[in-house]
Amino acid sequence: MVAVNLYFSRGVEIGWGLECSLCCFRLRPNPGIFQNSYPEKDKLTLQGSLIPNTCSIGTEPESYLAMARKWLETCLEKHPECIGINAQKGSLKLPARLLQIGSPTPEKICLWIVPAEEKSKPVQYMTLSHCWGTFPILTLTETTREQMLEGILITALPKTFRDAVFIANQIGVKFLWIDSLCIMQDSLSDWEQEASLMADVYRGSLCNIAATGSSHANEGCLYERCAPVTPCVITTSWDDMSTQEYVLYDELFWEKVFENDPLKQRAWVVQELLLAPRVLYLSKRQMIWECYETSLCEMYPDGAPEFIGEVPKKLRLEDILAWKDIGGTIYPATAWSELVHNYTSCNLTKPGDKLIALSGVAKRLEEYTQDEYLAGLWRKHLPSQLLWEITLDQAGPLVPAKVYRAPSWSWASVDGRLSCPSWRRQCTLIKILEAYVDPAGRDRTGAVKGGLIRLTGPLRAIEFEESKPIGVIRQFRFRFRHHSSDQHTATCESSSPLSPHNMHCLAVNKRKEENERLDTYDCLLLVPTGSLHGQFYRWGTLTIWEEKQIRDFHIRDNLSGSEGCLQYEKSHGEGIYTISII
């Protein structure tokens, strides 16, 4: 048996009408047409042509949305895990407003103020995840409120909203939640109140409509197709064996189905897709269904065949955090690091939403972990998460926020792709004495106006001289400030525009990599604030692992005056000091 890779150059249509550039596909005998495997050869030459395939599902939105309704009905009736999630909705808070479809007349929708007595009762509604774009659209304001309460024509809505109304109607749901039409866009207090309920809004929805293929609200999310979305069958002409028919499939089909779609680049959507119990993805390629028990698509409406490989199903947030290694040890911080990386890889229209757009997830995780959320970090994991770092897929240096939105020790204070380390073999060298944030509003997991961490740990004065960078990583020569210290070279990650003047090095973690003889020290680089003695801003991170570097870190030479260079709140002897970071 051999696996034959088939390469198409740009311009060749693959089944559902997408143009691909150098995509690798695999041939498999078409079940029911050709059951035997083809013989192993030294060389096989393919001169193939795509042939049409018939399907009972049409190309109009009504046809494939009937499939979506069937998926939902099956989920509600036959999926124990999804049914169990529905039973928990009684404890969730409803949003202040919903859109009522077909009211007061079939061609209109109206704004429905959820009565106080209804807020404790389950209401069946759908939500919409979409890209706003830069085009002006109808929003809920003091000016439009009365008009929307009376009812507006569905045709007056942006196309993505019209499509969402159509989808909800086809599925049989009469209420819809859309952020821009259900939250007062000219009231900060209303926006803060409703934004704090995001976790409940999405968790309480029947299904979330994800307009993945649309870059703005006027683009729509329902697409008429020139041909049904079906598995691609090709007829072949071999130069050394008989003609046969094969199914052509992409080995990375599920990974690539909407990974580059506009919606997946939007930071707000990370929590929306995580929190919703079911998601109906509408991309330009095809429609995808995801719930806690299965993942389906137009191409494989009854489930992907075994040769596609394992298809990921929707994971509950608590299951994502309960990641275990082979020995059964749970590492929730590992999953958080991955989540932070995904989130910081996305875009925010308003940089000030950095913490707000993830607050729904933070609330749910606080409930599950019984940990305290501190501006993007978790109290139980502060020693490692303080060492958040730039990732290899970040195109440039981290960019500090122009307007304050988080303490310097929080990754939310910068823009760029990063992750929070979560080492499994570590020895923490610092002790957290105090950690808190000052919320900017009523939501403690949302925006903050200040924060502080007070700790004790090994602290050294350090001199830095910048040299030629390696890619986005800044390269420095450094020495610890005592007579016998050598000059060392190290890569360093900076998240601060401040000059590395009067730099301090705080050793946070000591760890030993597998098969390594020496320890590795993971350090924070700090610069004094100049306001209080022993108070610092986070400047960056430094990793030292060479024997000479670690030796020099531990040398304390009071005669050299290195103690005089240090700033601290209190000395505990043996090079251990109390400091604070803001």
Residue pairs with C-beta under 8 A, 6 or more apart in sequence:
1 37
1 40
2 38
2 40
2 41
2 44
3 26
4 26
4 27
4 44
4 46
5 24
5 25
5 26
6 24
6 25
6 26
6 27
6 46
6 48
6 248
7 22
7 23
7 24
7 25
8 14
8 20
8 22
8 23
8 25
9 21
9 22
10 19
10 20
10 21
10 22
11 19
12 19
12 20
13 19
13 50
14 20
14 23
14 25
14 50
14 232
14 248
14 250
15 50
15 227
15 229
15 230
15 231
15 232
15 248
15 299
16 225
16 227
16 229
16 285
16 286
16 299
17 225
17 226
17 227
18 285
23 250
24 250
24 251
25 248
25 249
25 250
25 251
26 248
26 249
26 250
26 251
27 46
27 234
27 236
27 246
27 247
27 248
28 246
28 247
28 249
28 307
29 35
29 36
29 37
29 38
29 244
29 246
29 247
30 233
30 245
30 246
30 247
31 247
33 233
33 244
33 245
34 244
34 245
34 246
38 44
38 241
38 244
39 241
41 240
41 241
43 240
44 238
44 240
44 241
45 238
45 239
45 240
46 236
46 237
46 238
47 236
47 237
47 238
47 239
48 234
48 235
48 236
48 237
49 234
49 235
50 232
50 234
50 248
51 233
51 234
51 235
51 245
52 227
53 228
53 230
53 231
53 232
53 233
54 228
54 230
55 228
55 229
55 230
57 63
57 64
57 67
57 228
57 229
57 298
57 301
58 64
58 228
59 224
59 225
59 226
59 227
59 228
60 224
61 163
61 166
61 170
61 222
61 223
61 224
62 170
64 229
64 287
64 298
65 166
65 167
65 170
65 171
66 170
67 287
67 298
67 301
68 167
68 170
68 171
68 280
68 287
68 289
69 170
69 171
69 172
71 289
71 296
71 301
72 171
72 206
72 207
72 278
75 82
75 278
75 291
75 293
75 294
76 82
76 83
76 86
79 291
79 292
79 293
79 294
80 293
81 292
81 293
82 277
82 278
82 291
82 292
82 293
85 277
85 292
85 316
86 277
89 122
89 203
89 204
90 120
90 122
92 200
92 203
92 204
93 119
93 197
93 200
93 204
94 114
94 118
94 119
94 123
94 200
94 201
94 204
95 114
95 177
95 182
95 194
95 197
95 200
95 201
96 113
96 114
96 182
96 190
96 193
96 194
97 111
97 112
97 113
97 114
97 140
97 182
97 183
98 111
98 112
98 114
98 123
98 125
98 175
98 176
98 177
98 182
99 109
99 110
99 111
99 112
99 165
99 175
99 176
99 177
99 178
99 181
99 182
100 109
100 110
100 111
100 112
100 174
100 175
101 109
101 165
101 168
101 169
101 173
101 174
101 175
101 176
102 108
102 109
102 169
102 174
103 109
103 110
103 112
103 151
104 110
104 150
104 151
105 151
107 153
107 154
107 155
108 151
108 152
108 153
108 154
109 151
109 152
109 154
109 157
109 165
109 176
110 148
110 149
110 150
110 151
110 152
111 140
111 145
111 148
111 149
111 181
111 182
112 175
113 149
114 123
122 204
123 175
124 173
124 174
124 175
124 206
125 173
125 175
125 176
125 177
125 204
125 205
125 206
126 164
126 167
126 168
126 171
126 173
126 175
126 176
126 177
126 205
126 206
126 207
126 208
126 209
127 176
127 177
127 178
127 201
127 202
127 205
127 207
127 208
127 209
127 272
127 276
128 160
128 161
128 164
128 176
128 177
128 178
128 179
128 208
128 209
128 211
129 208
129 209
129 210
129 211
129 263
129 268
129 269
129 272
129 273
130 160
130 164
130 178
130 211
130 214
130 217
130 221
130 263
131 211
131 214
131 215
131 216
131 217
131 262
131 263
131 266
132 180
132 216
132 217
132 349
133 215
133 216
133 217
133 218
133 219
134 216
135 158
135 216
135 217
135 218
137 158
137 161
137 180
137 217
137 218
138 144
138 152
138 156
138 157
138 158
138 180
138 181
139 180
139 181
139 185
140 148
140 180
140 181
140 182
140 183
140 184
140 185
141 184
141 185
141 186
142 184
142 186
142 187
145 184
148 181
154 162
154 165
155 162
157 165
158 217
158 218
159 217
159 218
159 219
159 220
160 211
160 214
160 216
160 217
160 218
160 219
160 220
160 221
161 178
161 181
161 217
162 220
163 211
163 220
163 221
163 222
163 282
164 176
164 178
164 209
164 211
164 221
165 176
166 222
167 209
167 221
167 222
167 280
167 282
168 174
168 175
168 176
168 209
171 207
173 206
173 207
177 201
177 205
180 217
182 194
183 190
183 191
183 194
183 195
184 190
184 191
185 191
192 441
192 442
192 443
192 446
193 442
194 201
195 356
195 359
195 443
195 446
196 359
196 442
196 443
196 446
198 271
198 272
198 275
198 359
198 360
199 271
199 275
199 359
199 360
199 361
199 363
199 364
202 208
202 271
202 272
202 275
202 276
202 360
203 275
203 276
203 277
203 364
205 276
205 277
206 277
206 278
207 276
207 277
207 278
207 279
207 280
208 272
208 273
208 276
208 278
208 279
208 280
209 221
209 280
209 282
210 263
210 269
210 272
210 273
210 279
210 280
210 281
210 282
211 220
211 221
211 263
211 282
212 221
212 258
212 261
212 262
212 263
212 264
212 281
212 282
212 283
213 219
213 221
213 223
213 258
213 261
213 262
213 263
213 282
213 283
213 284
213 285
214 220
214 221
214 262
214 263
215 262
221 282
222 282
223 282
223 284
228 298
229 285
229 286
229 287
229 297
229 298
229 299
230 299
231 247
231 248
231 249
231 299
231 300
232 247
232 248
232 249
233 245
233 246
233 247
233 248
234 245
234 246
234 248
235 243
235 244
235 245
236 243
236 244
236 245
236 246
237 243
238 244
249 307
249 308
250 256
251 309
253 308
254 295
254 304
254 308
254 309
254 311
254 312
257 281
257 283
257 285
257 286
257 288
257 297
258 264
258 281
258 283
258 285
258 288
261 283
261 284
263 269
264 346
265 346
265 347
266 346
266 347
267 343
267 346
267 347
267 348
267 353
267 354
267 357
267 358
268 348
268 353
268 357
269 346
270 339
270 342
270 343
270 346
270 357
270 358
270 361
271 357
271 358
271 359
271 360
271 361
273 279
274 317
274 320
274 361
275 317
275 360
275 361
275 364
277 291
277 292
277 314
278 289
278 290
278 291
278 314
279 288
279 289
279 290
279 291
279 314
280 287
280 288
280 289
281 287
281 288
281 289
281 290
286 297
286 298
286 299
287 297
287 298
288 295
288 296
288 297
288 298
289 295
289 296
289 297
290 313
290 314
291 313
291 314
292 313
292 314
292 315
292 316
293 313
294 303
294 313
295 304
295 311
295 312
295 313
295 314
296 302
296 303
297 304
300 308
303 311
304 311
317 361
317 364
317 365
317 368
318 364
318 368
320 335
320 339
321 332
321 335
321 336
321 365
321 368
321 369
322 330
322 332
323 330
323 331
323 332
323 334
323 335
324 330
324 331
325 331
325 424
329 424
331 422
331 424
332 369
333 378
333 381
333 384
333 385
333 420
333 422
334 422
336 365
336 378
336 381
336 385
336 420
336 422
337 419
337 420
337 421
337 422
338 419
339 361
340 376
340 388
340 411
340 418
340 419
340 420
341 391
341 417
341 418
341 419
343 357
343 358
344 411
344 415
344 416
344 417
344 418
345 393
345 417
348 354
348 357
351 401
351 402
351 403
351 405
351 415
352 403
352 405
352 447
354 401
354 405
354 406
354 412
355 375
355 376
355 405
355 406
355 412
355 445
355 446
355 447
355 448
356 443
356 446
356 447
358 376
359 443
359 445
359 446
362 373
362 445
363 445
365 371
365 373
366 372
366 373
366 445
369 378
369 380
371 378
371 379
371 380
371 381
372 378
372 379
372 380
373 379
373 444
373 445
374 382
374 410
374 435
374 436
374 437
374 451
375 406
375 407
375 410
375 412
375 437
375 448
375 451
376 406
376 410
376 411
376 412
377 385
377 386
377 388
377 409
377 410
377 411
377 420
378 385
379 432
379 435
381 420
381 422
382 432
382 435
382 453
383 426
383 428
383 429
383 430
383 432
383 508
383 509
384 420
384 421
384 422
384 423
384 426
384 428
384 508
384 509
385 420
385 421
385 422
386 409
386 453
386 508
386 524
386 538
387 420
387 421
387 508
387 509
387 522
387 524
387 541
388 411
388 418
388 419
388 420
388 421
389 418
389 419
389 421
389 493
389 541
390 397
390 398
390 416
390 417
390 418
390 472
390 473
390 493
391 417
391 418
391 419
393 417
394 416
394 417
394 418
394 472
395 472
396 416
396 472
397 416
397 472
397 474
397 494
398 414
398 415
398 416
398 418
398 493
398 494
398 495
399 414
399 415
399 416
400 413
400 414
400 415
400 495
400 496
400 497
401 413
401 414
401 415
404 449
405 412
405 413
405 447
405 448
406 412
406 413
406 448
406 451
407 413
407 437
407 448
407 450
407 451
407 452
407 453
407 581
407 582
408 495
408 496
408 537
408 538
408 581
408 582
409 451
409 453
409 538
409 581
409 582
410 451
411 418
411 420
413 495
414 495
421 522
423 509
423 511
425 511
425 512
425 513
425 514
426 509
426 510
426 511
427 509
427 510
427 511
428 508
428 509
429 457
429 458
429 507
429 508
429 509
429 510
429 521
430 455
430 456
430 457
430 506
430 507
430 508
431 455
431 456
431 457
432 453
432 454
432 455
433 454
433 455
433 456
433 578
434 452
434 453
434 454
434 580
435 451
435 452
435 453
435 454
436 451
436 452
437 444
437 448
437 450
437 451
438 448
438 449
438 450
438 451
439 446
439 447
439 448
439 449
440 446
440 447
440 448
440 449
441 447
450 582
451 582
452 580
452 581
452 582
453 580
453 581
454 569
454 578
454 579
454 580
455 578
455 579
455 580
455 581
456 572
456 576
456 577
456 578
456 579
457 506
457 507
457 508
457 576
457 577
457 579
458 506
458 507
458 553
458 575
458 576
458 577
459 504
459 505
459 506
459 507
459 566
459 568
459 575
459 576
459 577
459 579
460 480
460 481
460 504
460 505
460 507
460 553
460 562
460 566
460 575
461 480
461 481
461 502
461 503
461 504
461 505
461 562
461 565
461 566
462 478
462 479
462 480
462 481
462 503
462 504
462 505
462 525
463 478
463 479
463 480
463 481
463 503
464 476
464 477
464 478
464 492
464 500
464 503
465 476
465 477
465 478
466 474
466 475
466 476
466 500
467 475
467 476
467 477
467 489
468 475
469 475
470 491
473 491
473 492
473 493
474 491
474 492
474 493
474 494
474 540
475 489
475 490
475 491
475 492
476 489
476 490
476 491
476 492
476 500
477 487
477 488
477 489
478 487
478 488
478 489
478 490
478 542
479 485
479 486
479 487
479 488
479 552
480 505
480 552
480 553
480 555
480 562
481 560
481 562
481 565
482 552
482 555
482 556
482 557
482 560
482 562
483 557
483 559
483 560
484 552
484 555
484 557
485 552
485 555
486 548
486 552
488 544
488 546
488 548
488 549
488 552
490 542
490 543
490 544
490 549
491 543
492 525
492 540
492 541
492 542
493 540
493 541
494 500
494 525
494 539
494 540
495 538
495 539
495 540
496 527
496 537
496 538
496 539
496 540
498 527
498 537
498 539
499 527
500 525
500 527
500 539
501 527
502 527
502 528
502 565
502 567
503 525
503 526
503 527
503 539
504 525
504 526
504 527
504 528
504 536
504 566
504 567
504 579
505 523
505 524
505 525
505 526
505 542
505 553
506 523
506 524
506 525
506 526
506 579
507 521
507 522
507 523
507 553
508 522
508 523
508 524
509 521
509 522
510 519
510 520
510 521
510 522
511 519
511 520
511 522
512 518
512 519
512 520
513 520
518 545
518 546
518 547
518 550
519 545
519 550
520 543
520 544
520 545
521 543
521 544
521 545
521 549
521 550
521 553
522 541
522 543
523 541
523 542
523 543
523 544
524 538
524 540
524 541
524 542
524 581
525 538
525 539
525 540
525 541
525 542
526 536
526 537
526 538
526 539
526 579
526 581
527 536
527 537
527 539
528 535
528 536
528 537
528 567
529 535
529 536
529 537
529 582
532 580
533 567
533 568
533 569
534 567
534 568
534 569
534 570
534 577
534 578
534 579
534 580
535 569
535 579
535 580
535 581
535 582
536 567
536 579
536 580
536 581
536 582
537 581
537 582
538 581
544 550
544 553
554 575
556 562
556 563
556 575
566 577
567 579
568 577
568 578
568 579
569 577
569 578
569 579
569 580
570 577
570 578
571 577
572 578
